[in-house]
Structure formats: structure tokens, C-alpha cells
Amino acid sequence: MAVTLCVPPRPGELCAPVRFDLTGRSTFLELTARHRVTKVQTDHEKGTVVVWVDITDPELSRPVHVRVDLVEPGTRQGERSVVLGEVEHDGGRVEVVGTYLGVVSEEN
């Protein structure tokens, strides 16, 4: 599985793998626009769901906001949402869904 919520990295572009621990049903993240979600898994020791994302150099790719939700399998998704995977969590199966929210706005 390799999926993006915005734009995939360019062929051969260097990426840094980053681990995000999801501690709630919805988590808001700031990623680089060019990124690739490579894996979702359960960290049984911490009781969290983990999303692994390869991100490009933040100096070369603008930041974007995304939301990652843990939902019941089969839950209908919006057009900007992508199912990233399915994992065991809290004694049941959940789908991990990512949603692109938009470019991070610069402050005035």
C-alpha cells in the first residue's frame, strides 16, 4: 500500500519516514503536500494506531492539513477521503481514513 492524500513524491525524490501515533478517533496532522502513506498498524503496547508517512523536504513542498479518522469498516467517505488501511483497535476492526483538508495558510 502506498497512497497520498494530496500529491505523490516525484520519482527518485528523497523522503523521510515519519511515524504518527493516533491517540483518538480523529487526529489532525500537518504534512508536506508531497507525501506517501506507506503503512498503518496497531501498536498494541501503546494501544494506538500508527500511520507511517514518507514526507519530502519541507523546504521544497508546501505544508498541508490532513485529518486521519478511525471509523467503522464500510463507513461512507467523502470525495477527499481515502481508506488508508484496516487494523484491529480496541477489540474490533476499524478503517483508517485520511482526508485532505487544504493548504496551510500563512499567518499575516
N, C-alpha and C positions, 0 to 999 in steps of 0.2 A: 504494500500500500504506500503510495506517495501521492499526496493531494495538496493543493493550495487553495486558500480562501480568497486570494487576490491574483497574483502573478507568479508563475514559477521562476526559479532562478534561471539565469542564462546557462546554456550548455558549457560545462567546464568552470563555471563560477565557483569560487571558494565559498563554503558555507560553514558556519559553526553550529554544532548540535547543542540545543538548549532543552533542558528538562523543565516542564511546568507541572507542579503538583496542584491538582484541582481539589480544593478543600470544601467546596459547596456544590450545590446543584447548578449554579451559574457562576462563571468566572470571566472577568473582563481582562484582556491582555492587550499589550501594545507590541506589535511585531513589525519587522520590516515588510514593505509591500511585496518584495520578492522573498518568498519562503516556501518551505515544503514540509508538511506534516508527514513524518515517517513511521510513527508508531503510537498506539495507545495501549496502555496496560494498567493493571491494578497493582499497587504497592500494598501488599497485604500487611506488612509490618506497620505502615503509617495509616492504613485504612483510607488511602486516597486513590484517585485515578490519576495517571500520569500521561501527559501528552509530550512526545518528543518532536521538536521542530528544528529543521535546519534553516538558519537565517543567514542572509547575506550581510555584508558590511553595512552597518547603519549609516556610514558616511556616503554610501553610494545608492541607497534605497530609502525612500521616504517612509516614515512610520505610519502604520495603520492601526485602527482599533478593531479587535475581533472579540466575539463572545463565544465561550465554549459552554455548552449545556449538557447535563446528564438527563436523558429523557427515557420514557418507556419505549421499548422497541416498537417500531411501526408508527410512531407519532408523526403526523404530517409536518413537513418542514416548509419554510418559505423559500422563495426563489434564490435568495442569497445564502442559504444554508446548505451544508454538506455533511453527510454522515461520515465521520472520521473512523469509526470502528464500533465494536460492541465488546463490552467487558463485564465481568462479574463484579458487583459492588453492593455492599450492604445486604448480602444474602439473595440477590437477584441479578438478572441481566439488565443492563442499561446500554442505550446507544449514546455515543459521544458525538455531539453535533457542533460543528463550528459555523459561525455566521460572521461574514464580513460586514462591519458597521460603517466604515468610511475612513478617509484620511484624517490623521491627527491634525487639528487646526493649530496654527501658530498663534501664540498669545500676542496681544497688542503691545 
